Amino acid sequence: MAHLVPIPLPTDYWRPQLNSTYVNNSGKCLIGVWGQVGGYGDNRIGTEEDEFNDDLDSQPISLMGLHADVVVYEVRGVRRGHKLMLMQRNGTTWRRFSTNIVDISWNMADVWEWDFLAGKLPRCKHNAKISYYPFGSSQRRPVPVPEDVWMRSIEHQFDIICANPLGQALVKMIDKDVVIHPWIKSYHNANSAVKFSPQDWSDDGPWGSAPHEILLHELIHVLEGNYSGYDDRYGFMFDKSDFLSVNATNVYSCLLGRGLRKDHHEFNKLPDEHFNNPKLHYDQQEPNYDKADSHTPDIVRELQKYRSVWNPFIYC
Ligand SMILES: [Zn+2]
């Protein structure tokens, strides 16, 4: 097993000793790893809850004068209470591979923590259940985004969504607290935790990949309680969780005159035969439509109101 060590290195760094640390004004944190096995692609600093490698960004960096048996990681997105460990790839999942766990006692650059604890984070003007926790956006790779810019850009995406009657209805349906954090990793993605940075996406991106479509997609996961009972059918891949998120967003996109997304793999175009014949889509995916209808009937009832666009939900 490996262990985490402080930077600068103590002389007896080969001995596990680091159980707690804080993050300075940079908002980034240096952590050393002694005893790492395998390459950089198979190791990262993470937390046990972070099963998809989404929460923190950890980059191995080399520092002059350090010992060859220590890898130094720069970790971004760390907040108080995170419990850091070395995670090692085990097939398609990650497992803990450090003997010690390092508790983050404080992050000096995170000025939002007290607002969060006091329930005073900035709130979305379209639904007060939704609030913003901007820490991390100015540590993002490759291009940092100032926190106020990140927050305004999210609100702008909500304005776009809520200018659309379906988008507005879905946003209003959120009735439990949702905190939106920046997506800080260098590759673009978003998740239903909800971590999202509009700067990762292009307004004229293809088939469901405009920033407001990505945001609405993640909010649908929230509304579904991250339901994951869907099936892949007829060559449409939904990865268990992404049938309603993709297809409800398709109805929204069609209302805006945008192109529609086929499934959850990449951002491919919905085939013409399904676009021109929504009943074919319904017939092939009927078990998935049934699941959406029984799991989240409120969403399906709302979708059924929109009859002038591509909308297989009207057959439910
Ligand atoms: Zn999704």
Residues whose N, C-alpha, C, O or C-beta is under 5 A from the ligand:
A	BS01	ZN	D242 S245
